[in-house]
Amino acid sequence: MKLSIEEVRHVAELAKLELSAEEVNLFAVQLSAILDYAEQIQGVDTSSVPPTPYVLPLHNVMRDDALGECLPNGAAVGNAADAKDGYFRVRAIFDE
């Protein structure tokens, strides 16, 4: 399918691209080749190929949850910028 220069300019305008005359000619050739290839692919019989939503097999990469030891409170708040009585202290965000 050969694209005309006017069609390439129209597509460039839709994409808000400013193309030089050389670019318009270059893209007309390149886009025409792409459309020819897409047309060739359309001719392939895929009636015996089932729909494939995923090319690669899916599997869960997450590990199972496992109960473990808790971090001691002192270690948890040990590097906090501000802590009091084993709790993190933060600036209030709501007025009381």
JOSULRA-V173081 format. One record per backbone hydrogen bond with DSSP energy under -1.0 kcal/mol. NH is the residue of the N-H (numbers start at 1). CO is the residue of the C=O. If there is no record, write none. Layout:
nh/co
NH/CO
NH/CO
//
This chain:
nh/co
8/4
9/5
10/6
11/7
12/8
13/9
14/10
15/11
16/13
17/12
24/20
25/21
26/22
27/23
28/24
29/25
30/26
31/27
32/28
33/29
34/30
35/31
36/32
37/33
38/34
39/35
40/36
41/37
42/38
44/41
49/46
76/72
77/73
80/77
84/87
87/84
89/82
//
